[in-house]
Amino acid sequence: MSECVFNEKHVGVWPAIQWLGIVATSMLACMVARAQPSPAPSKPTLSSILSDRTLWGKDFPLALASLQSAHEVGERRVAIFPTRIVGGTAFKTREDAEQTSRTLTEAMAAREFKPKPEFEAMFRAIGPRPAELLKAEIIPAFADDDSIRVAWTRPEAEFLPPKLTVAAVQKRLGPPEKVETEVIQSEGERRPTVLTLYRYADGAVSFAESDIAAQPGLVDRVLLDAPAVMSTLFE
């Protein structure tokens, strides 16, 4: 903190009342300066979060590439788990899920994979056909709510780093913009799954902690707003 210093060499020259006025003005200026709030730290942007390699596993760019055609099947929220990518749509029948899986796989194969220039290095190792590196699978009873879901994975997949913690995320990104609770009801009688969501980038990225995790404090999954991610990363 800076200090206010008053020069006393003029005391004998200027009238006392003039000196007191200078002192009072200087003290007021110091008080105003000290009262100014420190600049608020800038919040991390969506692009900076997605580019931060400490928060993601080695296969995370492939997970991002899979979102380029998400709008083809109406996916708006995608969950990134440590070893698989799970779509946000809950299907009534397995046939519906399989049709969506085929549509999305075909769209990924047909669409030209084109990230924005500033993100080309992130996707360099993937090549032009990311669909060939992922395997679609149907989850017949998703753990959260027993619904049918479409997922994508690959052998020895690592979309999130092992044992990523909420504390590590906050150390890297600072406090979340919001902390919210999401209760997921199942169709059966078992207790609901409760997620604590630590939201960043206006909610486009949410690091989720589950109440049923074997180890408290671990990031169970990361929820991505697919349209926001696509508009940020891709042409």
Backbone as CSV, one residue per row, in Angstrom:
resi,resn,N_x,N_y,N_z,CA_x,CA_y,CA_z,C_x,C_y,C_z
1,MET,0.861,-1.192,0.000,0.000,0.000,0.000,0.898,1.243,0.000
2,SER,0.607,2.199,-0.904,1.404,3.417,-0.976,1.102,4.315,0.203
3,GLU,2.093,5.144,0.586,1.931,6.060,1.710,1.850,7.485,1.204
4,CYS,1.102,8.325,1.916,1.004,9.741,1.575,2.054,10.490,2.384
5,VAL,2.900,11.277,1.712,3.970,12.009,2.379,3.730,13.489,2.160
6,PHE,3.818,14.267,3.245,3.602,15.714,3.167,4.936,16.414,3.353
7,ASN,5.228,17.341,2.476,6.477,18.093,2.526,6.310,19.252,3.504
8,GLU,7.169,19.289,4.527,7.030,20.306,5.569,7.908,21.541,5.344
9,LYS,8.635,21.626,4.253,9.597,22.719,4.097,8.921,24.070,3.859
10,HIS,7.628,24.049,3.530,6.948,25.318,3.263,6.188,25.839,4.476
11,VAL,6.274,25.120,5.604,5.486,25.535,6.767,5.790,26.973,7.170
12,GLY,7.040,27.326,7.142,7.402,28.667,7.597,7.143,29.743,6.576
13,VAL,6.787,29.373,5.342,6.620,30.359,4.287,5.151,30.715,4.076
14,TRP,4.322,29.685,4.017,2.906,29.931,3.749,2.158,30.158,5.048
15,PRO,1.092,30.919,4.989,0.263,31.114,6.182,-0.249,29.778,6.692
16,ALA,-0.463,29.726,7.992,-0.881,28.466,8.616,-2.173,27.951,8.027
17,ILE,-3.121,28.851,7.753,-4.413,28.385,7.235,-4.274,27.772,5.856
18,GLN,-3.331,28.327,5.058,-3.103,27.783,3.721,-2.461,26.401,3.828
19,TRP,-1.550,26.259,4.782,-0.897,24.967,5.012,-1.917,23.912,5.437
20,LEU,-2.832,24.294,6.345,-3.843,23.343,6.798,-4.746,22.902,5.639
21,GLY,-5.030,23.848,4.739,-5.856,23.490,3.587,-5.175,22.476,2.687
22,ILE,-3.867,22.644,2.511,-3.117,21.706,1.677,-3.105,20.316,2.309
23,VAL,-2.876,20.313,3.652,-2.839,19.037,4.371,-4.186,18.316,4.258
24,ALA,-5.278,19.092,4.468,-6.604,18.493,4.413,-6.897,17.932,3.021
25,THR,-6.528,18.699,1.995,-6.764,18.229,0.627,-5.965,16.973,0.315
26,SER,-4.703,16.954,0.786,-3.850,15.794,0.535,-4.368,14.563,1.245
27,MET,-4.827,14.748,2.505,-5.351,13.611,3.252,-6.607,13.066,2.594
28,LEU,-7.476,13.975,2.092,-8.690,13.533,1.425,-8.355,12.750,0.165
29,ALA,-7.351,13.216,-0.573,-6.950,12.516,-1.796,-6.443,11.120,-1.475
30,CYS,-5.673,10.996,-0.360,-5.163,9.685,0.045,-6.293,8.747,0.428
31,MET,-7.288,9.306,1.162,-8.405,8.475,1.592,-9.194,7.964,0.397
32,VAL,-9.396,8.827,-0.600,-10.128,8.420,-1.788,-9.364,7.349,-2.545
33,ALA,-8.027,7.526,-2.658,-7.210,6.564,-3.388,-7.231,5.202,-2.720
34,ARG,-7.135,5.221,-1.367,-7.132,3.950,-0.645,-8.489,3.276,-0.685
35,ALA,-9.559,4.049,-0.874,-10.904,3.481,-0.888,-11.264,2.839,-2.222
36,GLN,-10.455,3.095,-3.251,-10.758,2.531,-4.559,-10.622,1.015,-4.508
37,PRO,-11.636,0.270,-4.966,-11.548,-1.196,-4.947,-10.505,-1.705,-5.917
38,SER,-9.906,-2.843,-5.576,-8.950,-3.474,-6.477,-9.686,-3.982,-7.716
39,PRO,-9.023,-3.959,-8.863,-9.687,-4.452,-10.075,-10.111,-5.900,-9.900
40,ALA,-11.336,-6.213,-10.313,-11.833,-7.583,-10.201,-11.064,-8.485,-11.160
41,PRO,-10.659,-9.664,-10.693,-9.944,-10.570,-11.591,-10.839,-10.985,-12.753
42,SER,-10.262,-11.056,-13.940,-11.052,-11.411,-15.108,-11.457,-12.879,-15.025
43,LYS,-12.705,-13.172,-15.350,-13.164,-14.555,-15.279,-12.682,-15.310,-16.513
44,PRO,-12.397,-16.595,-16.360,-11.903,-17.373,-17.505,-12.948,-17.471,-18.600
45,THR,-12.516,-17.389,-19.831,-13.414,-17.501,-20.969,-13.615,-18.969,-21.332
46,LEU,-14.621,-19.224,-22.153,-14.867,-20.597,-22.581,-13.674,-21.145,-23.352
47,SER,-13.107,-20.351,-24.232,-11.966,-20.834,-25.020,-10.758,-21.130,-24.141
48,SER,-10.509,-20.296,-23.123,-9.361,-20.545,-22.252,-9.572,-21.793,-21.391
49,ILE,-10.811,-22.057,-20.988,-11.097,-23.257,-20.198,-10.910,-24.509,-21.049
50,LEU,-11.446,-24.500,-22.253,-11.342,-25.668,-23.120,-9.910,-25.924,-23.563
51,SER,-9.086,-24.894,-23.557,-7.694,-25.027,-23.996,-6.737,-25.370,-22.854
52,ASP,-7.227,-25.377,-21.630,-6.370,-25.612,-20.470,-6.123,-27.115,-20.308
53,ARG,-4.950,-27.568,-20.668,-4.663,-29.006,-20.693,-4.653,-29.638,-19.314
54,THR,-4.482,-28.858,-18.267,-4.457,-29.435,-16.922,-5.831,-29.913,-16.475
55,LEU,-6.888,-29.457,-17.137,-8.251,-29.800,-16.735,-8.821,-30.980,-17.504
56,TRP,-8.121,-31.424,-18.541,-8.709,-32.414,-19.443,-7.748,-33.569,-19.695
57,GLY,-8.313,-34.712,-20.095,-7.508,-35.873,-20.424,-6.962,-35.793,-21.835
58,LYS,-6.136,-36.752,-22.176,-5.456,-36.734,-23.476,-6.418,-36.846,-24.652
59,ASP,-7.587,-37.446,-24.440,-8.549,-37.631,-25.528,-9.643,-36.561,-25.548
60,PHE,-9.505,-35.532,-24.742,-10.552,-34.511,-24.691,-10.774,-33.820,-26.036
61,PRO,-9.731,-33.514,-26.821,-10.009,-32.907,-28.132,-10.924,-33.765,-29.002
62,LEU,-10.833,-35.086,-28.867,-11.720,-35.961,-29.624,-13.166,-35.814,-29.145
63,ALA,-13.339,-35.644,-27.835,-14.686,-35.400,-27.304,-15.254,-34.100,-27.864
64,LEU,-14.422,-33.071,-27.936,-14.881,-31.803,-28.500,-15.230,-31.948,-29.977
65,ALA,-14.427,-32.724,-30.700,-14.695,-32.924,-32.125,-16.034,-33.601,-32.346
66,SER,-16.436,-34.454,-31.412,-17.709,-35.153,-31.560,-18.902,-34.211,-31.459
67,LEU,-18.686,-33.015,-30.907,-19.786,-32.066,-30.744,-20.093,-31.282,-32.011
68,GLN,-19.210,-31.366,-32.999,-19.393,-30.528,-34.172,-20.712,-30.810,-34.892
69,SER,-21.192,-32.032,-34.781,-22.448,-32.390,-35.446,-23.576,-32.639,-34.458
70,ALA,-23.410,-32.203,-33.219,-24.419,-32.475,-32.194,-25.784,-31.889,-32.549
71,HIS,-25.781,-30.738,-33.222,-27.069,-30.118,-33.542,-27.875,-30.938,-34.531
72,GLU,-27.193,-31.866,-35.262,-27.892,-32.708,-36.228,-28.952,-33.579,-35.539
73,VAL,-28.721,-33.910,-34.279,-29.656,-34.770,-33.554,-30.266,-34.043,-32.351
74,GLY,-30.107,-32.724,-32.309,-30.749,-31.929,-31.272,-30.097,-31.987,-29.906
75,GLU,-28.838,-32.436,-29.831,-28.156,-32.480,-28.534,-27.713,-31.075,-28.139
76,ARG,-28.095,-30.664,-26.948,-27.694,-29.353,-26.448,-26.753,-29.448,-25.257
77,ARG,-26.848,-30.515,-24.489,-25.954,-30.683,-23.341,-25.336,-32.074,-23.383
78,VAL,-24.021,-32.113,-23.296,-23.289,-33.372,-23.368,-22.460,-33.524,-22.099
79,ALA,-22.442,-34.747,-21.564,-21.679,-35.022,-20.341,-20.367,-35.715,-20.712
80,ILE,-19.265,-35.135,-20.258,-17.953,-35.723,-20.478,-17.555,-36.461,-19.202
81,PHE,-17.535,-37.786,-19.265,-17.084,-38.617,-18.163,-15.615,-38.982,-18.389
82,PRO,-14.960,-39.547,-17.396,-13.543,-39.888,-17.590,-13.269,-40.779,-18.795
83,THR,-14.168,-41.732,-19.108,-13.878,-42.681,-20.186,-14.929,-42.711,-21.286
84,ARG,-15.940,-41.852,-21.235,-16.936,-41.851,-22.292,-17.656,-40.508,-22.361
85,ILE,-18.305,-40.292,-23.496,-19.092,-39.092,-23.750,-20.549,-39.527,-23.804
86,VAL,-21.408,-38.912,-23.023,-22.802,-39.337,-22.941,-23.712,-38.188,-23.374
87,GLY,-24.587,-38.480,-24.318,-25.532,-37.473,-24.785,-26.565,-37.143,-23.724
88,GLY,-27.110,-35.953,-23.798,-28.064,-35.508,-22.799,-29.488,-35.972,-23.034
89,THR,-29.786,-36.544,-24.200,-31.146,-36.959,-24.511,-31.447,-38.324,-23.904
90,ALA,-32.564,-38.413,-23.188,-33.040,-39.685,-22.635,-34.061,-40.269,-23.604
91,PHE,-33.800,-41.460,-24.108,-34.662,-42.074,-25.118,-35.656,-43.040,-24.475
92,LYS,-36.805,-43.162,-25.127,-37.843,-44.071,-24.650,-37.551,-45.511,-25.053
93,THR,-36.990,-45.685,-26.264,-36.729,-47.037,-26.759,-35.287,-47.144,-27.249
94,ARG,-34.795,-48.360,-27.275,-33.449,-48.605,-27.790,-33.367,-48.281,-29.282
95,GLU,-34.450,-48.545,-30.005,-34.471,-48.263,-31.445,-34.264,-46.773,-31.714
96,ASP,-34.905,-45.918,-30.937,-34.719,-44.473,-31.097,-33.264,-44.081,-30.839
97,ALA,-32.674,-44.660,-29.805,-31.283,-44.354,-29.477,-30.351,-44.811,-30.594
98,GLU,-30.600,-46.001,-31.142,-29.745,-46.511,-32.212,-29.862,-45.660,-33.470
99,GLN,-31.073,-45.180,-33.779,-31.255,-44.314,-34.947,-30.495,-43.000,-34.762
100,THR,-30.562,-42.430,-33.574,-29.827,-41.191,-33.293,-28.328,-41.422,-33.395
101,SER,-27.869,-42.540,-32.883,-26.448,-42.864,-32.959,-25.986,-42.955,-34.405
102,ARG,-26.761,-43.611,-35.253,-26.391,-43.724,-36.669,-26.394,-42.363,-37.350
103,THR,-27.405,-41.556,-37.067,-27.503,-40.228,-37.689,-26.301,-39.365,-37.329
104,LEU,-25.937,-39.382,-36.054,-24.815,-38.550,-35.620,-23.495,-39.066,-36.175
105,THR,-23.315,-40.370,-36.205,-22.075,-40.937,-36.752,-21.936,-40.592,-38.230
106,GLU,-23.039,-40.699,-38.974,-23.012,-40.355,-40.397,-22.731,-38.872,-40.605
107,ALA,-23.315,-38.025,-39.751,-23.090,-36.586,-39.872,-21.642,-36.233,-39.586
108,MET,-21.056,-36.874,-38.580,-19.649,-36.619,-38.252,-18.736,-37.057,-39.382
109,ALA,-19.085,-38.181,-40.026,-18.254,-38.696,-41.112,-18.355,-37.824,-42.361
110,ALA,-19.545,-37.254,-42.585,-19.773,-36.492,-43.813,-19.318,-35.039,-43.697
111,ARG,-19.406,-34.477,-42.502,-19.105,-33.062,-42.336,-17.592,-32.822,-42.337
112,GLU,-17.180,-31.766,-42.997,-15.772,-31.392,-42.979,-15.393,-30.895,-41.590
113,PHE,-14.368,-31.505,-41.041,-13.932,-31.124,-39.698,-13.054,-29.882,-39.819
114,LYS,-13.566,-28.757,-39.302,-12.863,-27.498,-39.528,-12.905,-26.625,-38.282
115,PRO,-11.904,-26.766,-37.394,-11.825,-25.858,-36.246,-11.351,-24.473,-36.681
116,LYS,-11.615,-23.493,-35.864,-11.121,-22.152,-36.135,-9.591,-22.159,-36.084
117,PRO,-8.949,-21.241,-36.805,-7.480,-21.271,-36.888,-6.777,-21.292,-35.542
118,GLU,-7.296,-20.563,-34.556,-6.609,-20.506,-33.268,-6.690,-21.818,-32.487
119,PHE,-7.544,-22.748,-32.943,-7.677,-24.032,-32.248,-7.166,-25.207,-33.079
120,GLU,-6.556,-24.929,-34.223,-6.090,-26.019,-35.079,-5.054,-26.895,-34.378
121,ALA,-4.169,-26.289,-33.597,-3.139,-27.080,-32.918,-3.752,-28.072,-31.933
122,MET,-4.859,-27.699,-31.307,-5.518,-28.580,-30.342,-5.982,-29.878,-30.993
123,PHE,-6.407,-29.787,-32.262,-6.999,-30.944,-32.937,-6.058,-31.599,-33.951
124,ARG,-4.808,-31.191,-33.956,-3.894,-31.673,-34.996,-3.724,-33.188,-34.965
125,ALA,-3.712,-33.769,-33.777,-3.463,-35.210,-33.675,-4.669,-36.059,-34.077
126,ILE,-5.835,-35.435,-34.222,-7.053,-36.185,-34.513,-7.157,-36.575,-35.980
127,GLY,-6.765,-35.685,-36.859,-6.925,-35.952,-38.279,-8.286,-35.497,-38.778
128,PRO,-8.561,-35.705,-40.052,-9.778,-35.156,-40.657,-11.041,-35.957,-40.373
129,ARG,-10.942,-37.166,-39.802,-12.121,-38.010,-39.606,-12.231,-38.468,-38.151
130,PRO,-12.664,-37.591,-37.270,-12.770,-37.967,-35.853,-13.763,-39.079,-35.585
131,ALA,-14.779,-39.228,-36.460,-15.790,-40.268,-36.249,-15.173,-41.658,-36.263
132,GLU,-14.085,-41.832,-37.021,-13.445,-43.139,-37.108,-12.714,-43.524,-35.823
133,LEU,-12.485,-42.551,-34.951,-11.735,-42.809,-33.722,-12.635,-43.061,-32.526
134,LEU,-13.943,-42.948,-32.718,-14.898,-43.138,-31.627,-15.841,-44.293,-31.944
135,LYS,-16.252,-44.977,-30.916,-17.210,-46.065,-31.066,-18.493,-45.692,-30.343
136,ALA,-19.612,-45.721,-31.074,-20.907,-45.433,-30.464,-21.395,-46.664,-29.705
137,GLU,-22.043,-46.415,-28.582,-22.633,-47.505,-27.810,-23.949,-47.027,-27.203
138,ILE,-24.824,-47.971,-26.926,-26.107,-47.658,-26.307,-26.037,-48.057,-24.834
139,ILE,-26.390,-47.113,-23.962,-26.476,-47.411,-22.531,-27.929,-47.771,-22.234
140,PRO,-28.221,-49.029,-21.914,-29.625,-49.423,-21.731,-30.257,-48.882,-20.458
141,ALA,-29.435,-48.608,-19.450,-29.969,-48.067,-18.188,-28.906,-47.154,-17.582
142,PHE,-28.981,-45.879,-17.961,-28.013,-44.893,-17.475,-28.109,-44.788,-15.959
143,ALA,-26.964,-44.729,-15.294,-26.927,-44.823,-13.832,-27.737,-43.730,-13.133
144,ASP,-27.821,-42.550,-13.728,-28.532,-41.446,-13.068,-30.025,-41.713,-12.921
145,ASP,-30.645,-42.151,-14.027,-32.105,-42.202,-14.048,-32.679,-43.432,-14.750
146,ASP,-31.813,-44.414,-15.054,-32.236,-45.656,-15.729,-32.737,-45.426,-17.148
147,SER,-32.451,-44.280,-17.733,-32.897,-43.994,-19.096,-31.944,-44.624,-20.105
148,ILE,-32.391,-44.654,-21.371,-31.559,-45.148,-22.472,-30.797,-43.956,-23.050
149,ARG,-29.496,-44.094,-23.174,-28.660,-42.989,-23.668,-27.726,-43.477,-24.778
150,VAL,-27.259,-42.518,-25.576,-26.223,-42.767,-26.569,-24.900,-42.257,-25.999
151,ALA,-23.852,-43.064,-26.160,-22.534,-42.680,-25.655,-21.481,-42.994,-26.716
152,TRP,-20.319,-42.373,-26.563,-19.186,-42.621,-27.443,-17.948,-42.819,-26.588
153,THR,-17.098,-43.719,-27.036,-15.880,-43.981,-26.286,-14.814,-44.497,-27.253
154,ARG,-13.690,-44.911,-26.712,-12.631,-45.530,-27.491,-11.796,-46.363,-26.527
155,PRO,-11.005,-47.316,-27.018,-10.185,-48.115,-26.106,-9.249,-47.240,-25.280
156,GLU,-9.220,-47.521,-23.991,-8.354,-46.798,-23.051,-8.586,-45.288,-23.117
157,ALA,-9.835,-44.911,-23.257,-10.170,-43.487,-23.365,-9.828,-42.743,-22.080
158,GLU,-9.422,-41.486,-22.247,-9.153,-40.604,-21.108,-9.602,-39.193,-21.495
159,PHE,-10.878,-38.925,-21.251,-11.430,-37.619,-21.589,-11.235,-36.612,-20.451
160,LEU,-11.174,-37.114,-19.228,-10.850,-36.290,-18.065,-9.612,-36.885,-17.395
161,PRO,-8.792,-36.066,-16.774,-7.617,-36.617,-16.089,-8.033,-37.461,-14.888
162,PRO,-7.257,-38.474,-14.554,-7.612,-39.322,-13.410,-7.710,-38.522,-12.115
163,LYS,-8.791,-38.753,-11.400,-8.988,-38.172,-10.068,-8.913,-36.635,-10.070
164,LEU,-9.508,-36.026,-11.075,-9.617,-34.561,-11.082,-10.538,-34.127,-9.944
165,THR,-10.114,-33.158,-9.150,-10.910,-32.709,-8.010,-11.493,-31.327,-8.260
166,VAL,-12.563,-31.045,-7.545,-13.173,-29.719,-7.607,-12.189,-28.670,-7.093
167,ALA,-11.431,-29.036,-6.083,-10.440,-28.099,-5.535,-9.392,-27.743,-6.578
168,ALA,-8.953,-28.727,-7.366,-7.964,-28.459,-8.412,-8.539,-27.551,-9.491
169,VAL,-9.812,-27.739,-9.823,-10.465,-26.884,-10.809,-10.514,-25.436,-10.322
170,GLN,-10.907,-25.254,-9.075,-11.023,-23.899,-8.538,-9.650,-23.245,-8.359
171,LYS,-8.644,-24.046,-8.059,-7.296,-23.482,-7.964,-6.844,-22.960,-9.323
172,ARG,-7.278,-23.648,-10.375,-6.873,-23.265,-11.727,-7.721,-22.122,-12.284
173,LEU,-9.034,-22.182,-12.055,-9.960,-21.236,-12.689,-10.488,-20.164,-11.751
174,GLY,-10.234,-20.335,-10.443,-10.821,-19.409,-9.487,-12.201,-19.889,-9.078
175,PRO,-12.878,-19.134,-8.227,-14.211,-19.555,-7.775,-15.194,-19.600,-8.931
176,PRO,-16.149,-20.517,-8.888,-17.135,-20.600,-9.976,-18.055,-19.390,-9.978
177,GLU,-18.650,-19.128,-11.129,-19.611,-18.032,-11.229,-20.894,-18.364,-10.470
178,LYS,-21.249,-19.636,-10.474,-22.426,-20.104,-9.741,-22.161,-21.509,-9.224
179,VAL,-22.806,-21.840,-8.121,-22.831,-23.213,-7.626,-24.296,-23.594,-7.477
180,GLU,-24.712,-24.616,-8.197,-26.104,-25.020,-8.200,-26.232,-26.515,-7.952
181,THR,-27.404,-26.927,-7.520,-27.695,-28.337,-7.272,-28.708,-28.828,-8.294
182,GLU,-28.429,-29.986,-8.873,-29.347,-30.608,-9.821,-29.752,-31.972,-9.279
183,VAL,-31.035,-32.179,-9.125,-31.564,-33.447,-8.609,-32.143,-34.224,-9.792
184,ILE,-31.639,-35.439,-9.997,-32.059,-36.262,-11.131,-32.885,-37.424,-10.600
185,GLN,-34.146,-37.403,-10.922,-35.063,-38.441,-10.468,-35.036,-39.628,-11.429
186,SER,-35.101,-40.826,-10.880,-35.217,-42.026,-11.700,-36.683,-42.434,-11.767
187,GLU,-36.992,-43.328,-12.702,-38.374,-43.789,-12.829,-38.720,-44.822,-11.764
188,GLY,-37.720,-45.423,-11.153,-37.963,-46.393,-10.100,-38.116,-45.716,-8.748
189,GLU,-37.931,-46.481,-7.711,-38.126,-45.979,-6.356,-36.811,-45.673,-5.644
190,ARG,-35.690,-45.865,-6.310,-34.429,-45.593,-5.637,-34.231,-44.095,-5.472
191,ARG,-33.339,-43.733,-4.582,-33.098,-42.324,-4.287,-32.542,-41.598,-5.512
192,PRO,-32.852,-40.320,-5.674,-32.347,-39.573,-6.838,-30.843,-39.312,-6.739
193,THR,-30.260,-39.067,-7.886,-28.861,-38.637,-7.948,-28.814,-37.124,-7.794
194,VAL,-27.919,-36.642,-6.955,-27.794,-35.202,-6.715,-26.412,-34.750,-7.183
195,LEU,-26.414,-33.816,-8.116,-25.171,-33.242,-8.627,-24.998,-31.829,-8.100
196,THR,-23.785,-31.510,-7.687,-23.426,-30.132,-7.383,-22.639,-29.598,-8.565
197,LEU,-23.155,-28.544,-9.183,-22.582,-28.007,-10.415,-21.806,-26.735,-10.128
198,TYR,-20.556,-26.720,-10.545,-19.689,-25.540,-10.415,-19.579,-24.940,-11.820
199,ARG,-20.293,-23.840,-12.023,-20.479,-23.313,-13.366,-19.462,-22.220,-13.703
200,TYR,-18.975,-22.290,-14.958,-18.040,-21.301,-15.493,-18.494,-20.897,-16.896
201,ALA,-17.938,-19.776,-17.372,-18.202,-19.288,-18.736,-19.699,-19.171,-19.006
202,ASP,-20.381,-18.480,-18.091,-21.829,-18.260,-18.224,-22.610,-19.570,-18.311
203,GLY,-22.105,-20.589,-17.634,-22.794,-21.868,-17.598,-22.473,-22.804,-18.739
204,ALA,-21.592,-22.407,-19.660,-21.259,-23.278,-20.790,-20.455,-24.500,-20.347
205,VAL,-19.738,-24.377,-19.218,-18.968,-25.489,-18.658,-19.354,-25.642,-17.191
206,SER,-19.755,-26.842,-16.813,-20.113,-27.110,-15.418,-19.384,-28.361,-14.945
207,PHE,-18.517,-28.183,-13.972,-17.841,-29.324,-13.358,-18.768,-29.869,-12.273
208,ALA,-19.099,-31.153,-12.368,-20.142,-31.728,-11.525,-19.564,-32.710,-10.520
209,GLU,-19.997,-32.572,-9.293,-19.658,-33.501,-8.218,-20.929,-34.268,-7.854
210,SER,-20.823,-35.595,-7.750,-21.987,-36.426,-7.455,-22.022,-36.799,-5.976
211,ASP,-23.241,-36.859,-5.428,-23.374,-37.203,-4.013,-23.128,-38.688,-3.745
212,ILE,-23.084,-39.495,-4.794,-22.849,-40.929,-4.595,-21.427,-41.335,-4.986
213,ALA,-20.557,-40.366,-5.192,-19.177,-40.682,-5.563,-18.482,-41.431,-4.431
214,ALA,-17.621,-42.357,-4.811,-16.890,-43.129,-3.806,-15.937,-42.247,-3.018
215,GLN,-15.438,-41.191,-3.654,-14.511,-40.263,-2.995,-15.049,-38.841,-3.124
216,PRO,-15.487,-38.226,-2.046,-16.005,-36.858,-2.118,-14.964,-35.888,-2.675
217,GLY,-15.444,-34.905,-3.411,-14.553,-33.885,-3.951,-14.058,-34.149,-5.346
218,LEU,-14.310,-35.356,-5.883,-13.886,-35.660,-7.243,-14.883,-35.090,-8.252
219,VAL,-14.382,-34.703,-9.414,-15.250,-34.301,-10.520,-15.806,-35.572,-11.150
220,ASP,-17.118,-35.755,-11.072,-17.763,-36.945,-11.607,-17.900,-36.864,-13.122
221,ARG,-18.184,-35.663,-13.627,-18.374,-35.417,-15.052,-18.291,-33.918,-15.309
222,VAL,-18.159,-33.546,-16.567,-18.217,-32.135,-16.953,-19.337,-31.986,-17.975
223,LEU,-20.244,-31.061,-17.726,-21.363,-30.811,-18.623,-21.025,-29.644,-19.542
224,LEU,-21.149,-29.871,-20.832,-20.830,-28.843,-21.830,-22.089,-28.424,-22.571
225,ASP,-22.239,-27.119,-22.752,-23.299,-26.575,-23.598,-22.824,-26.726,-25.042
226,ALA,-23.396,-27.694,-25.762,-22.895,-28.038,-27.090,-22.933,-26.863,-28.073
227,PRO,-24.034,-26.105,-28.193,-24.023,-24.971,-29.130,-22.958,-23.931,-28.800
228,ALA,-22.763,-23.634,-27.510,-21.756,-22.646,-27.127,-20.350,-23.131,-27.469
229,VAL,-20.079,-24.408,-27.220,-18.758,-24.964,-27.535,-18.527,-24.952,-29.037
230,MET,-19.523,-25.353,-29.818,-19.369,-25.396,-31.273,-19.103,-24.017,-31.844
231,SER,-19.852,-23.015,-31.381,-19.661,-21.672,-31.933,-18.300,-21.095,-31.538
232,THR,-17.747,-21.562,-30.432,-16.440,-21.084,-29.988,-15.301,-21.736,-30.767
233,LEU,-15.408,-23.039,-31.033,-14.287,-23.796,-31.575,-14.294,-23.965,-33.094
234,PHE,-15.475,-24.030,-33.702,-15.553,-24.464,-35.097,-16.068,-23.379,-36.028
235,GLU,-15.644,-23.488,-37.273,-16.095,-22.556,-38.303,-17.584,-22.777,-38.608
